Structure formats: C-alpha cells, structure tokens
Amino acid sequence: MKNFNKKNFVSIISILAFTVGIQGCSDNGNQVVLLDNKADINQTRTDKRPNIIYILADDLGYGDVGAFGQTKIKTPSLDQMAKQGMRLTQHYAGSTVCAPSRASLVTGKQPGTVQIRGNFELGTFLDEEEWGQMPLRPGTETIGTLMQKAGYETALIGKWGLGGPDSYGTPNKQGFTHFFGYLDQKQAHNHYPTHLWLNEDKFPLNNEYLDPHQFLPEGADADDPASYLPYKREDYAQQRIADDALRYIEENQHKPFFLYLSFAAPHAALQAPEEELEQYSHFAENTNGGGGQGYIPVQKPNATRAGMISHLDRSIGNVLAKLKALNLDENTLVIFSSDNGPSWEGGADLTFFDSNGDNRGYKRDLYEGGIRMPTIAWWPGKIKENTNSNHVSAFWDIMPTLADLAEVKAPAETDGISLLPTLLSRSNQQKHKHLYWEFHNNNGEHAQAIRLDIESDQWKAVRLYNKQNRIDPPIELYNLALDQTEQFNIASAHPEIIEKMKQLMIESRTQADMDAWNFDYWPKAN
C-alpha cells in the first residue's frame, strides 16, 4: 500500500462513493432537500432557539455509568446530569461498531438504508498513511448541514470517522464549520497521537509517534512498571478535545450553536493521565502485559479504563459548568450517549465492571449489550428533573429532533421520529413500528436484528450469518418484556412472529454500495 499515491487513492474512493450514490440521488429521493423555513444566517442572540450539544462516548457500555447501575467507576457529573434531567432507558445506537453507528446519527438514516454500514478502513495506522474510512458522499444531508441551514453555528469536536483527508467526507464538507479532533478513527486507537486536525489541517501535539497495536517485547517483565515507560506520552488528546469544547462554547455564547462533541474514550487503547488512575489503584488486575488484543501495553487495564471514564465524566461536568457560568444552561439542550456497547479490546475485564448492565452482549453484538446505550437528556427548566423514559428510540431520531428544536423541517429522507415530545413530557410522541439493525464484520460474518413491539410484547429477533449458516440462517427470538437479558430463545413457539421478522429483515434494507456490506457476500479466502 505504500506504493500508492494517497491523495489519488482517496480521491478515487470518494468519487466511487459519489458515483454509486448518483442513481439513488436522482431516482430515489435522496437529493438534498432545501428547507422551507430557512433562518437568517445573520441572526443575533435575539434568536431564542436553544443551543444543542450532543455528547458521544466511544465504546461505553450501558452499565458503565453510575446512573445506569455502575458501582465501581465514579461518574458524578453524569449522575448529576441524570438527576437534573431524563434517563432514556431504551435508546439504541445506529450499529454495534463505530463508523456505521456514527453515520446513522449524522445522517438520520436507519442501519438498513444508511450509506456507511461497516468499518471500511483505508490506509494504515502510520501517520503518513492516514487515509480515513469510506467517506460520506458529497451533498449528503447531515445534522451539520441541517443546522447550518437553520442559522446555527456548527462544530464537530472529537472523533469523526466518516471520511479522511482529501475526501468528500471531511467534517467541513459535511456541514460543520469548525472541526477539531480525529479525522481518521484508526488514529483514535492512540490517545496520545502526534496530531489532531483543525479543520483541514494537521494540528501538532507534543507526542512522539506510538504504534497503537503492539505487545511488550519478548522477555519484558509484565509486573515491572518500568516495562511500560516507553509507551508513556504527554499530550492527552481527550483533554485537548475537552478544552476546545469549552473554548467553542465561550466564543459562540451570543448566537445559537450546535456542538457535536465526540470523545474517543473509553475506546482502546487503554490510556489515561496518571492522576486519573490513583483513585482506582485498589482494583484487582489480571495483567497480561499485552494490552489485551495487541493494543498499547498497559499494566493496570481495569484502573486505566475506569480512569478514562472518570476523565470523560469530568470533561462533561466542565461543559455543564461552563453553560451555567455563561447563563446558557436554561437555553441549551445537552444529550449524552455512546456509539456502541463496551469492548474487551485493550485488556480490561468487562465482567468486573458489569459494563453491559443486565444486557447480553458487547461491541460487535446485536444483542442489547451491543446496541442499547446509556442516554441522558439535560435541559434545566424544560426537561423534568430525575425522570425516566422507556420510549423506544434510536440514533436516527436525533436529526428530526434537532429539526424540531431549530424550527425547520427535517429532510424528507430521514428515517427518524422526533424525540422532542418525550423530552418535554408531552403525550403526543409518535412511535416506530419497528427498529432494524445490521452488522458486517471484516471476516465476512453478518448479523441482523429487529425490535418489534406488539401491545405488551417486545419482540427481538437476531439472525447470525457465519460459515455454518450462510444461507437462510435460523432466527433467534426473545421477548424483552419478559427477558431483557435475551437468555431464552422462544423462536419455536412463535412461528408467526418469525415469519414476520423474516419479511421485515428484507423490507428494512436496500443493497449497500459495498459488496462486503451485503448478506450474500463472503470472502473467497473463507
């Protein structure tokens, strides 16, 4: 791959993504819809529409937050946010891995129709081969373009992963006027990178390059702290991201703004400032010296993961404190969630933390633990304090929610339903007929899932495609109303529900642009 010209290769990929989408753009109603009620871009703060901050964690499980049952990791800011706001206990991610989940959030499309349906990686982990992921097409309607057209200032601060350098998919080309953070999600495997991005330019950090995927050298003592010194760096990217968010809020306090604040923690590699680990030094550890699955070696993976989450929590607390200090809190909606379930990668013991709560599964699973997210909404004076909502919702509902708040029309192509009635405790909340997910692993394995609520029954179907079951694999069936842990497969007792699920799995998706994101694909090597 080093022999390829990077700019040409990424340009070809971008053009391919654009070209494949042209047919849909012209024939299937996927063209950008101009909003009927455009707001005046030059509005002053006489515009009383609320600011909106959407905060996304990375690989944070449903049970990793105190407000959702965590007892070992300290999350006082999120716990207070929940006490002052609303817990959404049945809010789902767009996928069970990073890029497709974020694509669903950003474009308002459900997993069966979203452009990006897998982690299609370009380039390598080397700085000089930072090519990003499959980019969003030019002209895509995103939450950024929606809010720009509504007259909002827009920013993405943190992790992107929907288009690398020189592609159509960079944040500045997808509706975000300000961007600071990780452009390529592979670079976010290291929380002490050599650089982040400021808009279209690299922003250097005070770190030497560190390969994010390695083990301790043979013969190194895994119990000796000195063995880990070569992996220490100074400039913590998550702190830089947090600082830029505070700066952005300060500078834009006099006009309506939309901030998508996308932290990369606690995604592996497990890395945190030393001061974050002290409060967890008593944790039991199963040190293997290898960082779990070849991520950066870490001596205390449990303490480090907990420290990452506490740093994330403190950063969120600082955002809320900044809003209060500027008297913006009563005119700012803040939503917090995570992109998918918790990951074993990096070496931490997720059972030690009960990271998925009472749910089955983790990242890369379409069981509840992989897609049900710890979600909190906070808006003092508007959202009732210390409330819980069991309304069933998902990432693709965020776009129409933003449209309602900005007082503009949502794009006609969105698959979402506005959550605003739920957030404001109104009785006119529309509901989805069903929710659909699909997952495509790089080894050719696939999965589908459906949630279908009928009266008091909450049916959940899961279908796994693998080497043994590549054609018409069996469907597992669970009733979440009675079995949230998905332990009892009752498919044989409900053949009529199984037939309904089969039909919905066909109807809920279109063919993806990439062969690897379709269910008839299987790598030849396998």
Secondary structure by P-SEA (a helix, b strand, c coil): cccccaaaaaaaaaaaaaaaaccccccccccccccccccccccccccccbbbbbbbbccccccccccccccccccaaaaaaaaabbbbccccccccccaaaaaaaaccccccccccccccccccccccccccccccccccccaaaaaaaaccbbbbccccccccccccccccccccccccccccccccccccccbbbcccbbbbccccccccccccccccccccccccccccccccaaaaaaaaaaaaaaaaccccccccccccccccccccccccccccccccccccccccccccccccaaaaaaaaaaaaaaaaaaaaaaaaaacccccbbbbbbbcccccccccccccccccccccccccccccccccccbbbbbbcccccccccccccccccaaaaaaaaaacccccccccccccccccccccbbbbbcbbbbbbbccccccbbbbbbbccccbbbbbbbbccccccccbbbbbccccccccccccccccaaaaaaaaaaaaaacccccccccccccccccc
